[in-house]
């Protein structure tokens, strides 16, 4: 089953935190027109994943938090 980009970010964020990695990096996602569609439980994860380069915009203006995660991500 496919997972969404915000689910992927949340999994990676929680794993990194569990392993003791620094998860304090955050990115301002307001430049993405769909930033408001990120689920409340996934905002911190998406900010961290974007800051760390794990998740980037699907386009220069969209993040697609509910889009399917690709293998490349």
N, C-alpha and C positions, 0 to 999 in steps of 0.2 A: 504494500500500500504506500502511496505517495504521502509525504508530509509537506506541510506548508513551510514557507520561508521563515515565518515567525516561530513555528514549532521547532525548526532546525536551530534557529538562534537561541531559543530557550534551552534546548537540550545541550548545546555547546556551552552556553553560559553557566548552566548548573554543573556540568562536568568540570569545567575549568575552575569553578569555585570550589567544588569538592576536592579537586587535586591540589588546591592551595595556590593556584595562579592568581595574578593580579587581575581583577575584573572591574577596576575602577575607571577604565577608559570609557568615555562616552562621546558620541557624535551628535551634533545638532541635526535632526532629521526634518526640520521645518522647511527645507528647500524642496522636499518631495511633496508633490501635490496630494498624495494619498497617505501621508504620515498620520492623518487623523483616523485612518481605518485600521491602524495597528491595535490589536486587542490590548486592553489595559494590563493584563498579566504579562504581556510580551514587550512592553515599551523599553524597559531597562535592558532586556536581552538584545533587542534590535539596535539600540543605541550602542551597546558594547560591540556587537558583531559587526556593525558598520565601521566603528572606530578601528577595529582590529583587521578590517579588510576581509572578513568572512562573508559578509553580505554587502553587495553594492547595489546601486540602482539598476533596475532592468532597463531603464532609459535614464536620461539626465534629469528627468523630472518625476519619475515614479519608482517606488520601491517594491510594489506588488507583495505586500506582506502575506496575503492569502494565496499567492501563486505557488505552484509546486516547486520544490527544491530540485535543482539539477545536480547531476553527479559531479560536475565541475565545482559546485559550491561545497 
